[in-house]
Amino acid sequence: MSKLSERVAGIVRPVVEEEGCSLWDVEYVREAGTWYLRVFIDKEGGVGIDDCERISRRLDPILDEEDPIPESYVFEVGSAGAERELKRPSDFEQFMGHEIELRLYRPLDGQKSFIGMLSGYDNGSVRLTAGGEERSFEKAQIAKVNLHVSF
């Protein structure tokens, strides 16, 4: 998390928790020339649109008052989602044994995407098990890791 995201997380976390949710992530990104501040929330049983709207309405005036970001931006509150990205060591610990999709920067054995059970995490390196075979991937190889939901 960047320093700005950490600062915003400190501002929004108490409100998110008062509303019965947990803060999953904060991101501040530029897309198509526009800056977006996104707050991702989670809760037991899932997040609904009412949760997002209620928290957004509470956070909007607080962020205006605190003014952690000098330029204009679009503010969004959303669910972390069923296929959320795993970023922090605690994310990997929480979802050990769950199905993940691991994407690489460069192909390995002709593929850039691997799906399997998260079977290990150590300082950015990830192990996944698929078809009875365990594979290890170094942090420098990994572009992104998400939970994977099979239908």
N, C-alpha and C positions, 0 to 999 in steps of 0.2 A: 504494500500500500504506500502511495506517495505521502509526503508530509501534508499536502493539502487534503488528501482523502482521509488521513488520520485525524486532522483537525476537524473536518466535517463530521467524521464518525463520532468524535467526542461530543460534538454539539447535538447530534441527532439521536444517539443511543438512548439517553434517558427517556425521551418521548416515545421511541419505538417500543421500549420495554414497558412503559406505563400503559401502552395500548395492547399488551399481552403478546407481543411479537419479539423476535430477536433480530439483531442487525446481522445480516450475512456479509454484505460488502458495500463499499462506496466506490464509485468510479467517476472520474472527471475526464471526459474524452472529447476530442474534436472529430466530428463526422460531417462531411460535405460542407465544410466552412462554418459549422455551428458548434458551439461548445455545449455539452450535456453534462449535468450533474445527476447521477443516478444513485438512488439508495435502494438496495435490495434487502428485502425482509423475508423472514421465515417464521413459521409457527407450527406447533403440533397440530396435525390434521389438515394443514395446508392454508395458504393465504388466499383470501378472496379479494375481489375488486373493492368491496366496502372497506377492508383493512387498508388497502393502498390509498383510497380516497381520504379516509379519516386521518391517516398519518400525514399525508401530503398537506392537507388543510392545516394541521397543527404545526408542521415544520416550516411551511412557507413564510409566515411572519417572523419566526425565530431566525431563519437564515437571512431574511432581509435586515433584521436588526443586528445580527452578529457580523454580517457582510464578510464572510471568509474568502469570497471570490470577487475581485474588483471588476472584471468584465461581465458583460451580460451572458446568460446561459439559459438553457431550457432545463427545468427541474422535473424529474420523474421519480416516482416511487413504484417499485414493482416487486413481484415475487422472485425469490432466488431461482425458482423453477425446478422441475423434476430432473432436468438434465443440466443442473448448475455446474459451473466451473469450479474445480478444486484448486485452490491457490496456496493456502497456508498449511503448515504441518498439522494443525488441529483439524483441518478439513479432511486430510488423508486419514488421520487417526479415527475420526468419526465414521468414515465410510469404508473402513477396512472390511474386505469380504463382499463388497458391493460391486456390481458390474460397472465398468468404466469404458470410455473411449479415449484412447491416448493418441494424440496427433503429433507427428514429427515434423521438423523443419525440412528434412531431406528424406527421400525414400530409403527404406532398409528392406532388403530382400524384395524389392519391387513394390513396396507399399508404404504409405505414409500414415495410415490409420490402423490401429489395433484395438480390438474389443475383447475384454476378458474381465476376470475378477481381480480386484485390487488385492494383491497378496503381500505387498511390502512397500515401505517408504523409508528412505534414509537420506536426509540432507538434500532433498531435491531429486534424488534418483528413485525411480518407481519400478516395482515388479508387478507384473500381471500374469495371471494363469488362464490359459485358454486351451481347451482340448487336452487337458492333462499335462500340458507343457508350460513351464514358467519361463518368462522372458524378463530381462532387466534392461532398463533404459536409463541412460545418464541424463542428468539435468540439462546439459548443453544440447542434447538431441531433441528435447521435448518442447513443442510449441504450445500445447494446451492439453489439459486433462479435464474431462467432463464426466459426470455420472451418465450412465447410458440406460435407457429404458427400452426393453424389448417388448414388442406387442405380439 
